[in-house]
Amino acid sequence: MGTRPNSVLLLLVLIVSILLGTDAGVLDNRIDQCNLPDALVQEIRGYQPIVNKIVQRIVGGEFAGKTWESLAELVDTFGARLAGTDQLERTIDWVLERMGRDGLENVHTEEASVPHWVRGFESAQLVAPFKKNLAVLGLGTSVGTPRGGIIADVIAVESFKEFEGLSPVDVKGKIVVFVPKWESYGKTVVYRSKGASVAAKKGAVATLIRSVTPFSIGSPHTGGQDYEEGVRKIPSACITVEDAEMILRKYRRGETLTIHLEMEDRNLEPFMSRNTIAELVGTTYTNYSVVIVSGNGTAAAADDPSDLVDGEELGLWGGRAYKEAHKAEEKKEFNFFFESDIGTFEPRGLDFSGNKEAECIMREIVKLMGALNATEFETPTDGGPDISHWTTRGFPGASLLNKNEKYFWFHHSAGDSMAVEDPKNLDKCAALWAAAAYVVADLSVSIPKDVTD
């Protein structure tokens, strides 16, 4: 793309398997508070030609379609890449070779201990009042059932509040089916993450959760779940929206429902995996203004509850390992953090976390993305779980804004496949990422931060 910025442009934290708000009134008030020096505003605007060049080469030039092709090859070669599996480790080796071949520098790995949860045979069947196979996916870290499974009557509820009204006598020995209405991912996912422990406190033997999605065509959606300390661990899995709502309707009519659930899932000892890292080193400075670009694994995740940033879904393990490994230099060197974790549909712009001065700089940078029609700006950031190790402590960071209204249609399901990825939109996302990272790294000033320990 011509010269590189005079700094470390990208520390590509391609952790394991990836290649690659506020309302309007509040936003308007915050914009009015910006008072950047004119010289800095003009410097940022001066990057328009190089931004346009980056966009043209990725979207309409020699790199058009290459991101989709590379991602498809990765997905088709390795399939699902759950932390602790051979598929993941072979993917890491493949990514290392490709990054070296593409001319990236300091290509290497760093050890990262990750949970090792194994999905075994899983089956659920409604056996009374009639027989029906239920599509099921165990939730990450769920324990398995005893050999032969569990056969138990069902209690179906729509909310935790409704469940609170039941006595332990009512719940003991039952399979609890939680059927929450979709409100939003942030509000509804609590049933997936906490349902097992909530039910276990009253003596339930297992939980089945309505998949956390606004739309379904018969596919269960998996994801991570958390056991509460000191509470008995019981098996927990997701079933389809259709089956969950059918069970709730029948239960409310007073019918007795019985389910046979069998899960051979198990938790093994932690596995020593690797964060996969490469750099583009600046032409003048080699240890200054480090811009971290992190991406989560995507596609082919039908049997994978992890977002694949080496254990991201199961507890941000890869990000934590990277933070600990680079604690000594982070305040001096780390300038900005980018992470994509909420789809790669047509880009709209960036959302941001950081102090006011940093926000004002980023607002100006996003204005450069007119060629992509991606000039929207929101704050605080959403969809940056791994970089939260830094953004929650005052480092500035950004996540991808994209037209992802259908993201949770496919999230953690068999529908999460290359069929969802549009090559042109993926190119636009890559161009936005590359251009924004370039400008941030090459500016004459670092992005301001208010870092706490």
Protein Blocks (a to p, Z undefined) as FASTA:
>chain_A
ZZaddbdfbacdfehjagcdddfklmmmmmmmpccdfklmmmmmmmmmmmmmmmmmmmmm
mmgoklmmmmmmmmmmnmpadehiaklmmmmmmmmmmmmmnopahiacdddddddddddd
dddddfbfbdcdddddddehiacddehiaaddddddfbfklmmmpcfklmgopacddddd
dfbfmlmmmmmmmmmmmmmmnopabdcdddddfbdehiaceddddddehiacdddddddf
klmmmmmmmmmnopacddddddfbdcdddddddddddddddfkbccghiacdddddeeji
lmccbghighilnnommmmmmmmmmmmmmmmmmmbdcddfebjaddfbdcdeddfklmmm
mmmmmmmmmmnopabccdddehilklmmmmmnopacddddddfklmmmmgopaklcfklp
cfklmmmmmmmmmmmmmmmmmpmbdcdddddZZ
